[in-house]
Each structure stands twice: as structure tokens, then as C-alpha cells.
Amino acid sequence: MTLKVLSKDGFYGWVILAVVFFFYIAMVLMMVSFGVFLPSWIEEFNWSVGWMSGAQQLCMILSGLAAPMVGRYIMKRGTKRAILLGNILNVAGLVFLAYHKEMWQLYLGYGVLIGLGLAVGGMLAIMTVINNWFVMKRSIALAVSMSGMGLSGIVMTPTLLKLIDTIGWRDTYLIIAAITLLFCFIVPAIFLKNKPEDLGQVPDGPASTKSSAAESGGPVYKNLYKTPVEFTAREAMRTPALWLLVCYIILQFLAMQVIITHQVNFLTEIGFEKIAGLAVGVFSGAMAAGQLGIGFLGLRFKMQTLAAISMGIGAVGFALLLIAEHYPEFPSIVFTYCVLLGIAFGIQAIAMGNLMPDYFGRTEFPKIMGYTMPITTLVASFSPTIAGIIHDITGAYTLAFQLCFCCMILGLLCIIFAKPPVHPSLRDNPGLEALNPDAHPVSQIKS
């Protein structure tokens, strides 16, 4: 007997959410592992922080360079194949790192293997899955699934630090590899489905075909914006909105990568080594709270507005971070900045996953993201290395964090001006202007 969830009258999207939730739990271990293991490598190998941060940069560079090919591969072969292929590379990289002893091995394991693995089977593939299964409910779907990243950080990051102290960083890397194999390869291989059409279903479930809250002006969706006409990648690339969103993503990535890579080492150096693990857990918990909060708020308020608020919150967080080292007697400052930055980055993660498909549609989402990710990741990839070099030269992270504060302010300006674009077909058809009420008026565009 066919399970209802697999039938045309069911909705398999909830199973997809569960798969992605646990996927993110494992993926966050790869994302934070570099920063968590950094103090152990410094102690054992006495390597330069700047040179080691270059492995993180190489990881991001390869992820960006591979993105256009990955986007086309996903559109032709589907997300499931990409996820399985990419995470075989991730597992191989994690096992390799457990035995590395030379700097070039760090670059090969983390920079090359994990860099390519995350490019092929990471964020782009997973976001495409969510965008295929959810449209009107996309914000809450992304929030629930990506909250696994924050919740993982609450438990896993302090646990990793404890494991490193107990069994050593090498065996801890083998544990991460086993978790990645389970949740990023085995579980998706069994349960993942590329899109609802493969099962004869529709996005958001069968109820969406009966009555669309967006069309009926219901209280939940009346303030939401979804493009009435799908953009091709070529059309999207010609809009100012796309490049403002790209700048917004770059600027918040620059700041986030610095925190993820250097926060544990920063807290250790300024005398908070005893609470470093707890602080990272608080950061991750606040990130999960921000993700869940925007998921529900995103059903009622414009995502652009929520994204702008998050950049302001992040700027305040970095301002507090800059004064934390001057007041070692007040650890509450550390936890306050962790909460603010966690909420800000949590909101931004969901906003990025919503704004692109909201503005340009889901049909060519993998291709659009594939073309823009080389820019976002390549530019952002320099921030951990630059922060490490600044640390090596000045002996502190102060200047690096000041630059992060500036990034948040500039990102705020970018998102404020990133208005929804008007599709070319609507410019030539003024009668359809009402379909795009949040975009710039047609009369202004024509002039």
C-alpha cells in the first residue's frame, strides 16, 4: 500500500524538511571545525594563523569557482546526485584531516576536498531542494531546516571542544566524518526527492492548489512579495537588484567568516578561554532563534525589511565585541555580542535563501546562484586570511573586527536599496503593473 505522503494527495515536503534539518546539523560541524580546531593546530604545529587561514580561503575560492558548473549540473541531473557526490568528497576530506601533519595536507584536506565537497553537495544543492518544495511557505521551511545549524552549534561546538580535550583533535575529526557520512550521504540517499513534481505533487502541498492565501489577500501572505513572472538567469543578471543583493551577501559573509574562523582563538587570547565553548554555543543558539523567528515573521513582513534590521543588529554586536577585550571582568559583554551576532547572522541566512527566489523565481535559481556565488565566495574568502594576517602583524583582532563593523553598515545600505525588480515583460505591459506592487513604478523604469 502506497504511503499517503508519497501519493499525489500527500505532501512529501515535510520529510524533506527533516532530511535537510539533520543535514545541516552535520554540515555545521564542517563549517565550524576549522575555527574550533585552530587553537589545537597552533599549539601542536606552531603554524602562522594567517597561513592556516589560507586553507579556509582556498575552501571558499574553490566553492565559488565550481558554483556555475554545479548550478548547471543540478538543473540537468538533480540535487540528489549532487548532494551524494559532494559529500563523498567531504567525508574523504574529514578523514584526511584526521591524519594531517603538514601545512600542504591541511590545504588539501580542508581547502580542496571539503571546498569541492561543499560546492557540489552543500548549500546550493540544499537551498534548491527547499525552493523546489516550498514557495509561499519558503521562509518557515528554510527557518525550520536551517535551525539545525544553530541547534547543532549549541550542543556540538562545546562537545567538540570537550572531545578535543578528552580524545584529541584527530579522533574528533573521525567522529565528524562518521556523522557527515550518516546525515549528509546515507540519509539523503534513502529519503531525498528532488522536487514535488517527481511524485506528482505540488509545492507547499495539495492545499496550495485549492486556495492561495497570497491570491486571496489572507492576513498571513498579504505583505509578501513573490515575482509574478520567473526570470531567466540572463534577465536577472541585468537587474540592479541582483547586484545589490550580491553586495549584501558578500558583506555579511565577510563578517560572518571572520567570526566563525577566529572567535574561539580571539576569546582564548583575551582571557575568556574558560567560556569560549559556552560563548560559541550561545552564538549558535541565538542564530537558531534568529532563524526560527524570521521564519515566522517572514510570513507576515517583507523579507527585505527583516534583512535590513538584521544588519543593524549585527553592527551593534560588532561594536560590543570591540570593547569586550577591555573589560575582562564582564563576561556578560561577550555573551551579549554573541546573542546579537547570532540573531543577526541567523536572520541573514534565511533572508538570503528567500530574497533570490522571491525576486527572480525558482525555475533558474540554481543557475542564478551558480553564476553569482563565484563572486560572493571569492571575495568573502579573503576575510579569514586577512583577519589572520592582521592578527599576526598587530598582535590583535581589533582592526579586523572594526572592518567587520563597517561591512555591516555597508550591507545595511545595500539591502535598503535592493528593491524587487520589474520583469521585462511587465515593463512593456503597464496593465500588469499591479502584479508587482513593491517594485519600482513602471513609469520610472521607462523614463
N, C-alpha and C positions, 0 to 999 in steps of 0.2 A: 504494500500500500504506500503510495507516494505521500511523503510528509507535506503538510499544508504549506509550510514555509518555503518549499520548493515548487509549489504549484503556481499556476497563473493568478490565482486568487489570494496568494500569500505574499509575504514580503521578506526576502532573504537579507535585506539591508541590516537588520538587527544582528544577524550572525556576523556580517561583515564588520560591524562596529566592534564586536567582541574580539574578532581576529586582530583588527588594527590596534585595539586597546593594548593587548598583550604584546603586539609587535613593537609598539612604542616603548613599552617597559624595557624590552631588551635593547632597542636601538639607543635609548638614552645612556645605557651603560657604555656603549662605544663612544658616544659624544662627550661624556664627562670623564672617561677613563684617562685621557691624556693629562688633564689638569689634576686629577686625583693622584696619578702615578708620578707626576713631575717631581715632587719633593724626594721621592724614593730614588729616582734616577740621579738627581743632583747629589744625594748622599752617597750612592754606590759608585757612580762613574765620575763625579765632579765635572760634568759637562757644562758648557755655557747654556744659560737659559735661552738666549737668543738663537743659538744654533739648534737646540732641541725644538724650539717653537717653529722652526722651519719645516719640520715634519708635519705639523698641523697645517701650515700654509700649503705644503705640497698636496695634502689630502684635499683641501678645498679647491686648489687650482685644477687638479685632475677631475674633481667632481664637476666643476664648471665647464671645462673643455669637453667633457664627454656628454654634457646635457643635450646638445642638439641631436646627436645620434641616438641618445636614449629616448628623447621625445618621439622621434620618428619610429624607433623600434617598438615603443609602447603602442603607438597608433596602428602598427602593422601586425604585431604579434600578441599584444595584450599585456596587461600589467602583471599577471601571474607569472609568466615566463621571466619577465624582467626581475621580479622580486626573488624568485628562486635562484636565478643565475647570479644576481648581485650578492646574495647572502652566502653563497658558497665561497665567494671571494672574501667576504667579511670574516667568516669562520676561519678560513686559512690565514688571514692576516692576524687575527687574535692569537691563534696557536703559535704563529711565527714570533709574535711579540713576547710570548711567554719564555722564549729561549734566546732572545737577542742579547748581544754583548757589545756590539759595535754601533757607532752612530749611523753608518750606512744601513744597518739592519733595521734601525728604528724608522728610517726614511722609507725603506722598502715595505716593512710590515704595516706601518700606520699611514704613511704618505701615499704609497702606491696601491697596495691590496685593499685596505679599508677605504681609501679615496675612491677607487673604481667601484668597490662594492656598494658604497653609499650612493654613488652616482646612478648605478644601474638599478639597484633594488631598494633604494631608500625613499627620501621624502617625495620626489616627483612621482614615483610609481604609486605610493600610498595615497597622496593627495588626489591623484587621478581616479583611484578606486572610489574614494569618498565622493568626489564630484560626479562620478557616474551614477552613484546610487542615491544621492540626495541633491535637491535643488533648493526648494523653499525651506527645507529643514537643515540646510547645509551647515549653518553656524552651530547649531546644537550638536549635529553629528561630528563635526570637527572638534568641538569642545569636549565631548564625551570621550572620543577616541584619543585625542592628544593629551587629555588629562593623565593618561598613563605615563607620560613623560614626567610630569610634575610629581605624581604619586610615587613613581619609581625613585625619583631623586630623594624624596623624604626618607625612604627606607634603605634604598640601595647605596646611596653615596656614603652615609655613615657606616653602613655594613661593609662596603669595600675598604674603607679606611681601617676598620676593625680587622678585617681579613688580612690586609697587608701587614698589620702589626702581629697577627697571630701565625699565619702560614706563609707570609712573604708575598711579594707582588707578582712573582712568576706563577705560582699556583693560583693566585687570584685571577690572573688573566685566563687561565684554563677554565675556571668556573664561568667567566663571562662568555667564553667561546661556547660552552655547553648550553648556556641559557639562550644565546643567539641561535644556535642550531635548532633548538626546540621551537622557539616562538617566532623566528624570522624565516625558517625554512620548512620544518615538518608541519606545523600547524597551518600555514598558508597553503602548503601543497595539498592538504586534505580538504580544507574548508573554503578557500578563497574562490570567488567567482568574479570575473572581470566587470560585468555590468548587468543591470536588471534585464535587458533585452535578451541575454543568453538563456534566461529562464522563462521568457515570455512575460516578464513583469515590467513595471514602470518605476521611475524614480519617485521616492517618498512613499511608495506603497499604493495599493489599489484605491484608497480613499481619495488620492490626489486627482484621479480621473473623474470623480463624481462632483467634487466641489472644491475649487481652488480658492483658498482664503484670500490670496492675493487679488484674484479677479473680482471677488465678491466684496472686497473692501473690508474684510473682517478686522477686528481690533488687533490681532496679532501681527498680520503681514502688511497692514495698510501703509506703514512708513518704509517698507523695504524697497530697494531698487534692484531689479534684475533686467539686464538688457533685453529689449523686445526682439532684437534681431542678432543672431550669432555672428560674431566677427571671425573672419579668417585671420591667420597669423599675419599675413601681409597687411591687411586692413588695420589690425591692432597696432602694428609697428609704426604706423603713420600717425598715431594719435599722441598728442602731448600727455594725455592722462597716463598712458603706459609708461612713459619715461619718468614721469613724476613718481609713479609707484615704484619703478626700478630704483630711483634715488632713495626713496623712503626705505625700501628693503635693504639697500646697501648700508645706509647709515645706521639702521638698527642692528644689522648683522655685525658691523664693525665693533659696536659697543658690546654686543652680547658675546662675541667670540673672545674678547679680552677678559670678560668676567669668567666665562666657562673655563678658559685655559689657565688663568693666573690667580683666581680668587683664593684657592687653598694656600698657595705659596705666599700671597700677599698677607693673609691673616696670620700665617706662621711667622713671617718676618716682623710684624708689628706687635707681636706678643700675645696673639689670640689663638695659638696653636691648639690649646685645650678645647676650644669651642669651634674650631674650624669645621669639623664634620657636622656639628649641630647647625652651624650657620648655613652651610650648603643645603642641609635638609630643610631648614626654614625657607631658604630661597626657592627650593623645588616645590615645597608645599604652597607657598604664595603663588608660584607660577601655575600650579594646578588650580588653585582657587580663581586666579585671573582667567584661566581658560574656561572653566565651568561658568563663571559669572558672565563673561562676554557671550558664551553660547546661548544663554537665556536672554540676555539683553539684546543680542543680535536679532532676536525675533521681533523686537519692538522698536529699536533705534537704528539709525543709519550706521553702517559699519565704518564709514569714513569718520564720523564724529567720535566713535569709540576709539578708533585708531589714534586720532589726534590727542584725545585725553590721555591715552597710554604713554605717548611720547612725553607729555608734560610730567606725568608721574615718574617716568624714568629719569628725567632731568633732575628732579628733586632727589631721587635715590642716589644719583652720582654725586650730587652736592653733599649729601650726608656722608657718603663713602670717603670723600676727600678730607673730611675733618675727623674721621674715625681714628686714624693713627695718632692724632694729637691728644686723644682722650682715652688712653688705655684703661682708665678706671671706670669707664662707662661702656661696658659691652652691649648695653641696650641700643647704642647707636649702630653697632654692627647689625643687630637683628632688625632694626628699623629699616636700614638701607636694603637689607636682604628681602624684606617684605615688599618694599616699594618696587625694587628692580624685578623681583619675581612676578608681581602682579603686572607690571608694565610689559615684560617680555612674554608673559602668558597671553595677554590680550593681543600683542602684536603677532604672535604665531597664528592665532585664529583669524585675525584681520587679513593677514597675507593670503591665507588659504581661501578667503571669501572674496576679497576685492577683485582679484584677477578674473575668476569665473563670473562674478556678478557684473563686471563691466564688459566682459568680452565673450561670455558664454562658455559652455563646456565642450563643444564639438572639437575645437582645435586647442584646448587647454594644454595638453602635453607638448604640442609644438610651440605654442607661445612661451610657455615656461622654459622649454628646451632652448629657445633662442635667447632668452633673457638671462638665464642662470649663469652662462659663462661670464657675463658682465658682473652680476651681483656677487657671485662666489669668488671670482678672480680678484676683484677689488677688496672685498671683505677679508680675503685670505691673508692679506698683509698685516692685519691688525694684531694678531697674536705675536707675530715675529717682531713687528715694530715695538710693541709693548715690551717684549723681552729685551730688545736692543736698548730701549730707553732705560730699562731696569739695570742692564749691565753697565751703561755709561754713567748714569746718575746715582745708581745705588738704591733707587726707589721707583715706585709706580706712579708717583704723583702726576707727572706730566702726561703720562698715558691716560690716566683717569680724567684729567682736565680735557683732553682731546675727546674722550668719550662723551663728556658732558656737552661739548659743542656739537657732536654728532646728533645727540638727541634733540637739541634746539633746531638744527637744520632739518632733521627729519620731520619735526612738527610742522615746519613751514611747507615742506613738500606735500605732506598729506592734506594740509588745508587747501592747497590749490589743485589737488588731484580730483577734479570733478568728473562725474561719469561722462564718457564720450558719446557723441551722436553718431550712429551708424550712417555711412554714406547714403544708403537708400532712404533714410529719413530726412536727410538734407534736401533731397530732390522731391520730397513729398510732404509739404507743410501740413497736410491734413493728418499726418501720423505723429505730429509733434507731441500730442498728449500722451503718447506711449512712453515718452522719455522725459518726464517732468523734471527730473533732477539734473539733467544735463544742461549745458549752455543753450540758451534760446537759439532756434534755427535762424532767426533774423540776424543775430550777432555773428553766427558762423558764416553766413553768406556774405556779410559785409566785410 
